[in-house]
Amino acid sequence: MKQLAIINPENSSEEEIKNYSVREAARAIVVDDEGKIALLHVSKANYYKLPGGGLEGSEDKIVALERECQEEIGCDIEVTGEVGIVVEYRKFCKLKQISYCYLAKVKGKKGKPNFTDKEIENGFEEVWLSFDEARKALNESNADSIEGKLYIVPRDLILLKEAKSAI
């Protein structure tokens, strides 16, 4: 899979990065039968993001992605392609995150998300938007947190832009 970007707005040095913990994550641009894209609105932090999350242990990326989509958007998915990799150096929490992003389509009927307590506390809501609406929602996000503002929104805009021609 092709690396699309490195996000390092806090200017982590190579020396600092050596001591960061590493988290791998799988994300997807999931399209439904109407051509709409799934996003999560993190209402308490005022931003939107793509569905996906961290791999658990030695979990396979696709297995993790299927699990995360079931939990966050209530859907079974079929992976249809690769978008690319974005690496983030999050100085504020000493983390190197590697996100592997895929294209996917909804398989079967949409269900209901099964958010964690933390996600409920953060006001997570699933939304389905056209490509242009999804890009606009991300562009107009005014994230209250360092994580949302400096990492999540820029990462997901990069991924969405890369996937535009394939959607």
Residue pairs with C-beta under 8 A, 6 or more apart in sequence:
1 82
1 84
1 85
1 100
2 82
2 84
2 85
3 84
3 85
3 86
3 87
4 83
4 84
4 85
4 86
4 158
4 159
4 162
5 86
5 87
5 155
5 158
6 86
6 87
6 88
6 89
7 86
7 87
7 88
7 89
7 150
7 151
7 154
7 155
7 158
8 88
8 89
9 150
9 151
9 154
10 89
10 90
10 91
10 92
10 150
11 91
12 20
12 89
12 90
12 91
16 91
16 94
17 89
17 96
19 94
20 89
20 90
20 94
20 95
20 96
21 94
21 95
21 96
22 95
22 96
22 97
22 98
23 54
23 95
23 96
23 97
23 98
24 54
24 55
24 61
24 97
24 98
24 100
25 52
25 53
25 54
25 55
25 64
25 97
25 98
25 99
25 100
26 52
26 53
26 55
26 61
26 62
26 64
26 65
26 68
26 99
26 100
26 101
26 102
27 50
27 51
27 52
27 53
27 65
27 99
27 100
27 101
27 102
27 156
27 159
28 38
28 50
28 51
28 52
28 65
28 69
28 77
28 79
28 101
28 102
28 103
28 104
29 37
29 50
29 83
29 101
29 102
29 103
29 104
29 159
29 160
29 163
29 167
30 37
30 38
30 51
30 69
30 73
30 75
30 77
30 104
30 105
30 106
31 37
31 38
31 103
31 104
31 105
31 106
31 167
32 38
32 105
32 106
32 110
32 128
33 106
34 128
35 130
35 131
35 167
36 128
36 129
36 130
37 128
37 129
37 130
37 131
37 134
37 160
37 167
38 50
38 51
38 69
38 73
38 75
38 126
38 127
38 128
39 48
39 49
39 50
39 51
39 126
39 127
39 128
39 129
39 134
39 137
39 138
40 48
40 49
40 50
40 51
40 72
40 73
40 124
40 125
40 126
40 127
41 47
41 48
41 123
41 124
41 125
41 126
41 127
41 137
42 48
42 49
42 122
42 123
42 124
42 148
43 122
43 123
43 124
43 125
44 121
44 122
44 123
45 122
45 123
45 143
45 144
45 145
45 148
46 141
46 142
46 143
46 144
46 148
47 138
47 141
47 142
47 143
47 144
47 148
47 149
47 152
47 153
48 127
48 134
48 137
48 138
48 141
48 153
48 156
49 148
49 152
49 153
49 156
50 101
50 156
50 159
50 160
51 68
51 69
51 72
51 73
51 126
52 65
52 68
52 69
52 72
52 99
52 101
53 64
53 68
53 71
53 72
54 64
55 61
55 64
56 64
59 67
61 100
62 79
62 102
65 77
65 79
65 102
65 104
66 76
66 77
69 75
69 76
69 77
69 104
70 76
70 111
70 114
71 113
71 114
71 115
71 116
72 113
72 115
72 119
72 124
72 126
73 110
73 113
73 126
74 110
74 111
74 112
74 113
74 114
74 126
75 106
75 107
75 108
75 110
75 111
76 106
76 107
76 108
77 104
77 105
77 106
77 107
78 104
78 105
78 107
79 102
79 103
79 104
80 102
80 103
80 104
80 105
81 102
81 103
81 166
82 100
82 101
82 102
82 103
83 101
83 102
83 103
83 159
83 162
83 163
83 166
84 101
84 159
84 162
85 98
85 99
85 100
85 101
86 98
86 99
86 101
86 155
86 158
86 159
87 96
87 97
87 98
87 99
88 95
88 96
88 97
88 98
88 99
88 151
88 155
89 95
89 96
90 96
90 97
90 147
90 151
92 146
92 147
93 147
97 151
99 155
99 159
101 159
101 162
101 163
103 163
103 166
103 167
113 124
113 126
115 124
127 137
129 137
131 160
131 164
131 167
134 160
135 157
135 160
135 161
138 153
138 156
138 157
138 160
139 157
141 148
141 153
143 149
143 152
143 153
